[in-house]
């Protein structure tokens, strides 16, 4: 493979540069936070129907790598598949906004599976996570909105990111790492239609990406080769997915801050494109807007939010997670503690408001997308009064990060159903785990 001018070669060299530069204290803290958030959402998702279905269908045999929350171990590629799917199933896994990408679910699932296999230190695992986020963040940024129109970037760039993380764990040189990334690229997938309808397969995009990354890195380590122009070639990933890009992010040098330092942590278990609108609705409620006085709601946001979360009359929980109309109505009526409860789907006041919501694309929000995600919610009251709240940046974003207290609460709430009263102790233990400890010492359920 001649990679001197190829995109895959640039990404492999980037990964090696991160490895050689080492992990600073700031970056290590960001990687630890990403890992801890992944543990929370994976534990929370581990008892969901899709995970049970995967285990029942696959009947995985024994192996070295843990299946989080299930008390069993299996071969690395299957553990990556199941854990990656579990991490994405609650819609609470992290986001890299410029790339429209959920890095944690595929990257950490793949890295942990192989870290278990090779019994590395926690420090090595954290470095691999940093490398995976960096490669995936750059690639996803280049793929951008044109790719995301039909493809789920978490399934496509996620496989390449996972391969980068695993390749770092097993010390692939730049040539073999390039082969691993190329092989992952040719086994990517994930169609938007899967989560624009009542289907259960969306978490498989993250799980399959994690599995593809494990397999691609192992194949490259064993000597399987990939195509040097797999991204930019005439029948490569960009052409095949009708993606317009100049590959600037993939080919650029290291920034003063790495991708893992610029991650959005999800505060709400739903589509991230709805967060700013939810924030605005909650602020209107806090200002005293009474839902029974609202006659009409107008949500202005960027075009991708309207397209992706524009389900006007959701019928299932899956559809409600991708419905601005439902989520804004539920936030206004029930507030932060009730909007995701089982009662939200049948609440008469919520159901009254949902058909009164109108969505519109705002030029200002659209120009700032995808790096920044904003929305305005305006309510028209029965007396004709109009009240509006603008949210230029969603909660959990780098511009509005969650506090340490709120992160701890998220862990306790998400992992609590499995860990019970021990969730906060588990959270504290993970934050305090010495980096020299073996990965085997990590208690992740």
MARBADREN-495649 format. One line per field, with one value per residue (C-alpha): x negated, y, z; residue in three letters. Coordinates in Angstrom, 1 decimal, always signed. Example, Ala and Ser with C-alpha at 12.3 -4.5 7.8 and 13.67 -1.06 7.14 Angstrom:
2
xx	[-12.3, -13.7]
yy	[-4.5, -1.1]
zz	[+7.8, +7.1]
rest	[ALA, SER]
end
This chain:
445
xx	[+0.0, -1.4, +0.2, -2.0, +0.7, +3.9, +6.5, +6.1, +2.3, +2.9, +5.2, +2.8, -0.1, +2.2, +2.8, -0.9, -1.6, +0.9, -0.8, -4.2, -3.2, -1.9, +1.2, +1.1, +2.9, +5.7, +6.2, +6.0, +8.7, +10.9, +10.4, +11.2, +14.4, +15.4, +14.7, +16.8, +19.7, +19.5, +19.6, +22.7, +24.6, +23.5, +24.5, +27.8, +28.3, +27.1, +30.5, +32.4, +34.2, +31.7, +28.9, +30.9, +31.9, +28.3, +27.1, +30.0, +29.4, +25.6, +25.2, +21.7, +19.1, +16.5, +13.6, +11.4, +13.6, +16.3, +19.9, +20.7, +23.5, +24.0, +21.3, +20.0, +17.0, +16.8, +14.5, +13.4, +15.3, +18.6, +18.0, +17.4, +20.6, +22.8, +21.2, +21.2, +24.9, +25.7, +23.9, +26.0, +29.4, +30.5, +29.6, +27.3, +23.8, +21.5, +21.3, +18.6, +20.7, +18.6, +18.7, +22.4, +20.8, +21.2, +17.5, +17.8, +20.1, +17.9, +14.5, +14.6, +16.5, +13.8, +10.9, +12.1, +12.7, +9.1, +7.7, +9.3, +7.8, +4.3, +4.6, +3.1, +3.0, +5.8, +3.3, +3.0, +6.7, +7.1, +4.5, +6.3, +9.5, +7.8, +6.5, +9.9, +11.7, +9.1, +9.2, +13.0, +13.5, +11.4, +13.0, +16.5, +15.9, +14.8, +17.8, +20.0, +23.6, +23.7, +22.8, +25.1, +28.1, +28.4, +25.8, +25.3, +21.8, +21.5, +21.7, +19.3, +16.6, +17.2, +15.7, +12.6, +12.3, +12.6, +9.9, +7.6, +8.2, +7.5, +4.5, +3.0, +3.6, +1.7, -1.0, -0.5, -3.0, -1.7, -1.6, +0.4, +2.6, +3.4, +4.4, +6.6, +8.4, +8.9, +10.3, +12.7, +13.8, +14.9, +17.0, +18.9, +22.6, +25.6, +28.6, +30.5, +33.8, +33.3, +34.0, +36.5, +39.0, +40.1, +37.2, +34.9, +31.7, +30.1, +27.8, +26.4, +24.8, +22.5, +22.1, +21.3, +18.8, +17.0, +16.9, +15.7, +12.9, +11.8, +11.8, +10.1, +7.2, +6.8, +6.8, +4.2, +2.1, +2.2, +1.2, +4.5, +4.2, +6.6, +7.0, +4.9, +7.6, +10.6, +11.9, +11.2, +11.1, +13.6, +15.5, +14.4, +16.4, +17.1, +18.2, +20.3, +22.2, +22.5, +20.3, +18.7, +15.5, +11.9, +10.6, +9.1, +9.6, +8.1, +5.0, +4.4, +1.8, +2.6, +4.6, +3.8, +6.7, +7.7, +11.1, +11.7, +11.4, +14.3, +17.1, +20.7, +22.0, +25.7, +28.0, +31.2, +32.0, +33.1, +31.8, +29.1, +30.6, +33.5, +31.5, +31.5, +35.2, +35.7, +33.5, +35.7, +38.9, +37.7, +36.7, +40.1, +41.6, +39.3, +40.4, +44.0, +45.5, +48.5, +49.0, +52.8, +52.6, +50.4, +52.2, +49.3, +45.5, +43.0, +39.6, +36.8, +33.6, +31.2, +32.3, +30.8, +32.7, +35.9, +35.3, +33.9, +36.3, +39.3, +41.7, +44.9, +47.1, +44.9, +46.5, +43.8, +41.0, +38.4, +40.3, +40.8, +37.1, +36.8, +39.8, +39.2, +43.0, +43.3, +40.2, +40.8, +44.4, +43.4, +40.7, +43.2, +45.9, +43.9, +40.5, +37.1, +38.2, +41.3, +40.7, +39.1, +41.4, +43.8, +46.7, +45.4, +46.7, +50.3, +50.5, +53.5, +51.8, +48.8, +51.0, +53.0, +49.8, +48.0, +50.1, +49.8, +46.0, +44.6, +41.0, +39.0, +35.4, +33.6, +30.9, +28.7, +28.8, +28.3, +25.1, +23.6, +24.3, +22.8, +20.2, +22.8, +26.4, +29.1, +32.9, +35.6, +38.9, +41.8, +45.1, +48.3, +50.7, +54.5, +54.5, +52.3, +49.1, +45.9, +42.9, +39.7, +36.4, +33.2, +30.7, +27.6, +25.7, +27.3, +26.7, +23.7, +21.8, +18.3, +19.8, +22.2, +20.6, +22.3, +21.1, +19.3, +22.4, +24.6, +22.2, +22.3, +26.1, +26.2, +24.0, +26.1, +29.4, +28.2, +26.3, +28.5, +31.1, +28.2, +25.9, +28.5, +27.1, +23.6, +23.7, +22.2, +19.5, +18.7, +18.5, +16.1, +14.0, +13.7, +12.7, +10.0, +8.6, +4.8, +3.8, +1.1, +3.8, +4.5, +7.7, +8.8, +9.1, +11.8, +15.2, +17.6, +20.2]
yy	[+0.0, +3.4, +5.8, +8.9, +11.1, +9.2, +10.0, +6.6, +7.3, +10.7, +9.3, +6.5, +9.0, +11.1, +8.1, +7.4, +11.1, +11.0, +7.8, +9.3, +12.6, +10.8, +11.6, +14.8, +15.1, +17.1, +14.6, +11.7, +13.3, +13.8, +10.2, +8.9, +11.0, +9.6, +6.1, +6.6, +8.0, +5.0, +2.6, +4.3, +4.2, +0.7, -0.6, +1.1, -0.4, -3.9, -5.2, -3.7, -6.0, -5.6, -6.9, -9.9, -10.6, -10.4, -12.8, -15.2, -15.2, -15.3, -17.8, -16.6, -19.0, -18.3, -15.9, -13.2, -10.1, -9.1, -8.3, -5.4, -5.9, -9.5, -11.3, -13.2, -13.2, -14.0, -13.5, -9.9, -9.2, -10.4, -8.5, -5.4, -6.0, -6.4, -3.7, -1.2, -1.9, -1.6, +1.7, +3.2, +1.8, +4.4, +7.4, +8.7, +8.1, +11.0, +13.1, +14.9, +17.7, +18.7, +15.2, +14.3, +11.3, +9.2, +8.2, +6.5, +3.6, +2.0, +3.2, +2.2, -1.0, -2.1, -0.9, -2.5, -5.9, -6.0, -4.5, -7.4, -9.8, -8.5, -7.6, -4.1, -1.3, +1.3, +3.9, +2.0, +1.7, +5.4, +6.2, +3.9, +5.8, +9.1, +7.8, +6.4, +9.6, +11.6, +9.5, +9.2, +12.9, +13.9, +11.5, +12.2, +16.0, +15.4, +13.2, +15.9, +16.8, +15.5, +12.0, +12.2, +12.9, +9.2, +7.5, +7.2, +8.4, +6.4, +3.3, +4.4, +6.6, +4.6, +1.5, +3.3, +5.0, +1.6, +0.1, +3.0, +2.4, -1.3, -0.7, +1.5, -1.1, -3.8, -1.3, -1.5, +0.6, +3.3, +0.9, -1.8, +0.7, +2.2, -1.2, -1.6, +1.7, +0.8, -2.6, -1.0, +1.5, -1.2, -2.9, +0.1, +0.8, +2.3, +3.8, +6.8, +5.2, +2.8, +5.5, +7.5, +4.7, +2.3, -0.1, -1.5, -1.7, +1.7, +0.5, -2.2, +0.7, +1.3, -2.3, -3.4, -0.6, -1.7, -5.3, -4.2, -2.2, -5.3, -7.5, -5.0, -4.4, -8.1, -8.8, -6.1, -7.4, -10.8, -9.4, -8.6, -5.5, -2.7, -0.2, +3.0, +5.2, +3.6, +7.0, +9.3, +6.8, +6.9, +4.0, +4.8, +5.7, +9.3, +8.5, +5.5, +7.6, +10.7, +12.7, +16.0, +16.7, +18.0, +15.8, +18.8, +17.6, +14.1, +15.6, +18.4, +18.5, +18.0, +20.9, +22.5, +20.5, +17.0, +15.7, +14.0, +17.4, +18.7, +16.1, +16.7, +14.6, +13.8, +15.0, +13.6, +10.0, +11.1, +12.4, +15.0, +17.3, +18.0, +19.1, +22.9, +22.9, +20.8, +23.3, +26.2, +24.5, +23.8, +27.4, +28.6, +26.2, +27.6, +31.1, +30.2, +29.3, +27.1, +24.4, +24.6, +28.2, +27.4, +27.4, +27.0, +26.2, +27.1, +25.5, +27.1, +25.1, +23.9, +21.8, +18.5, +18.8, +19.3, +16.4, +13.9, +14.7, +15.8, +13.0, +14.9, +12.1, +9.6, +6.3, +4.4, +5.2, +4.9, +7.5, +9.8, +10.0, +11.5, +13.8, +17.5, +17.9, +15.3, +16.2, +19.9, +19.3, +16.8, +19.2, +22.0, +19.9, +17.5, +19.2, +17.4, +14.8, +13.6, +14.2, +10.8, +8.9, +6.2, +8.5, +11.1, +9.1, +9.1, +12.4, +14.3, +17.7, +16.5, +14.9, +18.1, +20.1, +17.7, +18.5, +22.3, +22.2, +23.7, +23.2, +25.7, +26.0, +29.0, +30.5, +31.5, +28.1, +26.4, +28.3, +27.4, +23.7, +21.1, +22.5, +24.3, +23.2, +25.8, +26.3, +28.8, +27.8, +30.3, +29.7, +31.6, +31.8, +31.8, +35.6, +36.1, +36.7, +35.4, +34.2, +32.9, +31.4, +31.2, +28.5, +29.0, +26.0, +22.8, +21.6, +19.1, +20.7, +22.1, +25.5, +24.4, +21.4, +19.3, +20.0, +17.3, +16.9, +16.4, +13.9, +11.9, +12.1, +10.8, +7.9, +7.0, +7.3, +5.4, +2.6, +2.6, +0.0, -2.5, -1.4, -0.1, +1.8, +1.0, +3.2, +6.2, +4.2, +2.6, +6.1, +7.3, +4.2, +4.6, +8.3, +7.3, +4.2, +4.5, +4.5, +1.9, -0.6, -3.6, -3.3, -6.5, -4.5, -2.2, -3.0, -2.3, -4.8]
zz	[+0.0, -1.0, +1.4, +1.2, -0.2, +0.6, +3.2, +4.9, +5.2, +6.7, +9.3, +10.2, +10.5, +12.7, +15.0, +15.3, +16.1, +18.9, +20.2, +20.1, +21.7, +24.7, +26.7, +28.8, +32.1, +30.5, +27.7, +30.1, +32.2, +29.1, +28.1, +31.6, +31.6, +28.2, +29.4, +32.6, +30.6, +28.3, +31.2, +32.5, +29.2, +28.5, +31.9, +31.4, +28.0, +28.9, +29.9, +27.0, +24.5, +21.7, +23.9, +25.1, +21.5, +20.3, +23.0, +22.4, +18.7, +18.7, +21.5, +22.1, +23.4, +26.0, +25.5, +27.0, +26.7, +29.0, +28.1, +30.3, +32.7, +31.8, +33.9, +31.0, +28.6, +24.9, +21.9, +21.4, +18.2, +19.7, +23.0, +20.9, +18.9, +22.0, +24.1, +21.2, +20.7, +24.4, +24.6, +21.9, +22.8, +25.4, +23.1, +25.9, +24.4, +23.7, +20.5, +18.5, +17.0, +14.0, +12.7, +13.6, +15.2, +18.4, +19.1, +22.5, +21.6, +18.9, +20.0, +23.7, +23.0, +20.5, +22.7, +25.9, +24.1, +22.9, +26.1, +27.9, +25.4, +25.8, +29.5, +29.1, +31.6, +32.1, +30.7, +27.4, +27.1, +27.7, +25.0, +22.5, +23.2, +22.5, +19.2, +18.2, +19.0, +17.1, +13.9, +14.0, +14.7, +11.8, +9.4, +10.5, +10.1, +6.5, +5.8, +7.2, +6.5, +2.9, +4.2, +7.1, +4.9, +4.2, +6.3, +10.0, +10.6, +13.8, +11.7, +9.0, +10.6, +13.8, +12.3, +11.2, +14.6, +16.3, +14.1, +15.0, +18.7, +18.4, +16.2, +18.8, +21.5, +19.5, +18.4, +14.6, +12.7, +10.4, +7.4, +9.0, +10.8, +7.4, +6.2, +9.3, +8.6, +5.0, +5.8, +8.4, +5.8, +3.4, +6.0, +7.3, +7.2, +8.9, +7.1, +8.3, +7.4, +10.3, +12.9, +10.9, +11.4, +14.2, +13.9, +16.6, +14.6, +15.2, +18.1, +15.7, +13.8, +16.8, +17.6, +14.1, +13.8, +17.0, +15.7, +12.3, +13.9, +15.9, +12.9, +10.6, +13.1, +13.6, +9.9, +9.2, +12.1, +10.4, +7.0, +5.2, +3.0, +2.3, -0.6, -0.2, -1.8, -0.1, +1.0, -2.0, -4.9, -7.8, -6.1, -2.5, +0.5, -0.5, -4.0, -2.8, -0.2, -2.4, +0.1, -0.9, +1.0, +0.5, +3.4, +5.1, +8.7, +8.0, +6.4, +8.9, +11.7, +15.4, +16.9, +20.2, +21.6, +20.6, +19.6, +22.9, +24.6, +22.5, +23.2, +24.0, +26.9, +26.5, +29.2, +27.7, +26.4, +23.0, +19.6, +20.2, +17.6, +20.0, +23.0, +22.3, +21.8, +25.0, +26.9, +25.5, +26.4, +30.0, +30.3, +29.2, +31.8, +34.5, +33.6, +34.4, +31.1, +31.8, +29.2, +29.3, +28.1, +25.1, +21.7, +19.4, +19.5, +16.9, +17.0, +14.9, +14.4, +11.8, +8.8, +10.0, +13.3, +11.5, +9.1, +11.6, +14.5, +12.5, +13.3, +13.7, +15.2, +17.0, +17.9, +19.7, +22.2, +19.5, +17.4, +20.4, +20.9, +17.4, +17.6, +18.4, +18.6, +21.4, +23.3, +23.4, +24.4, +27.1, +28.5, +28.7, +30.4, +32.6, +33.1, +33.3, +35.8, +33.9, +30.2, +29.7, +32.0, +30.7, +31.4, +28.9, +25.9, +27.2, +29.1, +27.8, +28.0, +26.1, +23.4, +23.1, +22.3, +20.0, +16.9, +17.7, +17.2, +14.0, +12.9, +10.8, +9.6, +10.9, +8.7, +11.6, +13.4, +10.1, +9.3, +12.6, +12.2, +12.7, +15.0, +17.2, +17.7, +18.6, +18.6, +19.5, +21.0, +20.8, +22.4, +21.5, +24.4, +24.4, +25.0, +22.0, +24.0, +22.4, +24.5, +23.1, +24.4, +22.3, +23.0, +20.9, +22.3, +23.7, +27.2, +27.5, +24.6, +25.0, +25.2, +28.0, +29.7, +32.3, +35.9, +37.9, +40.0, +36.9, +35.5, +38.7, +38.7, +35.1, +36.1, +39.1, +37.2, +34.1, +35.9, +38.9, +37.6, +37.4, +40.3, +42.7, +45.6, +44.5, +41.4, +43.0, +44.6, +41.2, +39.7, +42.3, +41.9, +38.2, +38.6, +41.1, +39.3, +39.0, +35.3, +36.1, +37.1, +34.8, +32.7, +34.5, +37.7, +36.2, +37.6, +34.8, +35.6]
rest	[UNK, UNK, UNK, UNK, UNK, UNK, UNK, UNK, UNK, UNK, UNK, UNK, UNK, UNK, UNK, UNK, UNK, UNK, UNK, UNK, UNK, UNK, UNK, UNK, UNK, UNK, UNK, UNK, UNK, UNK, UNK, UNK, UNK, UNK, UNK, UNK, UNK, UNK, UNK, UNK, UNK, UNK, UNK, UNK, UNK, UNK, UNK, UNK, UNK, UNK, UNK, UNK, UNK, UNK, UNK, UNK, UNK, UNK, UNK, UNK, UNK, UNK, UNK, UNK, UNK, UNK, UNK, UNK, UNK, UNK, UNK, UNK, UNK, UNK, UNK, UNK, UNK, UNK, UNK, UNK, UNK, UNK, UNK, UNK, UNK, UNK, UNK, UNK, UNK, UNK, UNK, UNK, UNK, UNK, UNK, UNK, UNK, UNK, UNK, UNK, UNK, UNK, UNK, UNK, UNK, UNK, UNK, UNK, UNK, UNK, UNK, UNK, UNK, UNK, UNK, UNK, UNK, UNK, UNK, UNK, UNK, UNK, UNK, UNK, UNK, UNK, UNK, UNK, UNK, UNK, UNK, UNK, UNK, UNK, UNK, UNK, UNK, UNK, UNK, UNK, UNK, UNK, UNK, UNK, UNK, UNK, UNK, UNK, UNK, UNK, UNK, UNK, UNK, UNK, UNK, UNK, UNK, UNK, UNK, UNK, UNK, UNK, UNK, UNK, UNK, UNK, UNK, UNK, UNK, UNK, UNK, UNK, UNK, UNK, UNK, UNK, UNK, UNK, UNK, UNK, UNK, UNK, UNK, UNK, UNK, UNK, UNK, UNK, UNK, UNK, UNK, UNK, UNK, UNK, UNK, UNK, UNK, UNK, UNK, UNK, UNK, UNK, UNK, UNK, UNK, UNK, UNK, UNK, UNK, UNK, UNK, UNK, UNK, UNK, UNK, UNK, UNK, UNK, UNK, UNK, UNK, UNK, UNK, UNK, UNK, UNK, UNK, UNK, UNK, UNK, UNK, UNK, UNK, UNK, UNK, UNK, UNK, UNK, UNK, UNK, UNK, UNK, UNK, UNK, UNK, UNK, UNK, UNK, UNK, UNK, UNK, UNK, UNK, UNK, UNK, UNK, UNK, UNK, UNK, UNK, UNK, UNK, UNK, UNK, UNK, UNK, UNK, UNK, UNK, UNK, UNK, UNK, UNK, UNK, UNK, UNK, UNK, UNK, UNK, UNK, UNK, UNK, UNK, UNK, UNK, UNK, UNK, UNK, UNK, UNK, UNK, UNK, UNK, UNK, UNK, UNK, UNK, UNK, UNK, UNK, UNK, UNK, UNK, UNK, UNK, UNK, UNK, UNK, UNK, UNK, UNK, UNK, UNK, UNK, UNK, UNK, UNK, UNK, UNK, UNK, UNK, UNK, UNK, UNK, UNK, UNK, UNK, UNK, UNK, UNK, UNK, UNK, UNK, UNK, UNK, UNK, UNK, UNK, UNK, UNK, UNK, UNK, UNK, UNK, UNK, UNK, UNK, UNK, UNK, UNK, UNK, UNK, UNK, UNK, UNK, UNK, UNK, UNK, UNK, UNK, UNK, UNK, UNK, UNK, UNK, UNK, UNK, UNK, UNK, UNK, UNK, UNK, UNK, UNK, UNK, UNK, UNK, UNK, UNK, UNK, UNK, UNK, UNK, UNK, UNK, UNK, UNK, UNK, UNK, UNK, UNK, UNK, UNK, UNK, UNK, UNK, UNK, UNK, UNK, UNK, UNK, UNK, UNK, UNK, UNK, UNK, UNK, UNK, UNK, UNK, UNK, UNK, UNK, UNK, UNK, UNK, UNK, UNK, UNK, UNK, UNK, UNK, UNK, UNK, UNK, UNK, UNK, UNK, UNK, UNK, UNK, UNK, UNK, UNK, UNK, UNK, UNK, UNK, UNK, UNK, UNK, UNK, UNK, UNK, UNK]
end
